[in-house]
Amino acid sequence: MRARRLVEAAILVLALVASSRCLAEPDPPDINRAKFETQTLMGGGGPIGLIGANLPEPVSTLPLSVRLAQRFRLPRWSPVALEVNFVVPIGLGVNFLCDVYRSDRVRLHLIDPGIHWNMVQPVSVTRVGRSWDVTFGAGIDVRLNGQLWLTLDWRAYLPDPSVVPYKYGDWARPIYKEAALGGQLWLGIARVW
């Protein structure tokens, strides 16, 4: 009975918050809203999911990586962004970002589907040669001041699904497990232009 009352109270609070946001006055017109926003970012990190992982094969995912990226965001009222990134000196990627939460100080984006072209070697599971990866990820951006943002992004680089399962058969499962656990977590800084 007590749990039910807590759930009902939580629903009531959420309803009140949602209705207050809907009834809030809209932001005043701003000429900058119609402009596109570009965000340049640089970050470094590695595959924290592989720490202590028990895999059947030796880990061949990069232990450390640096990423440079440029994000192009649609006008302020849209949650959509396109990111072009370069994992130094591994390859180039393109990701579609969708903000699931956005305020003046915080942005949270989930799923972040994309494609990464491996110019030198793959980011994850380097023992499996391939020319491209499917990428998925998530991230959070926190505004430090007017134009600087602190970013935390995670990306998993999954081997080419059109070749790897057919070529490796049942061995594809540990390959994809390492790729998922070997997702790169980058801490970075970004500047909005």
Secondary structure, DSSP 8 states (H G I E B T S, - for coil): -HHHHHHHHHHHHHHHHHHHHHHS------GGGGS-EEEEEEEEEE-GGGTT---SS---S-S-EEEEEEEEE--TT--EEEEEEEEETTEEEEEEEEEEEE-SSEEEEEEEEEEEEESSS-SS-TTS--SEEEEEEEEEEEE-SSSEEEEEEEEEEEE-TTTHHHHHGGGHHHHHHHHHHT-EEEEEEEEE-
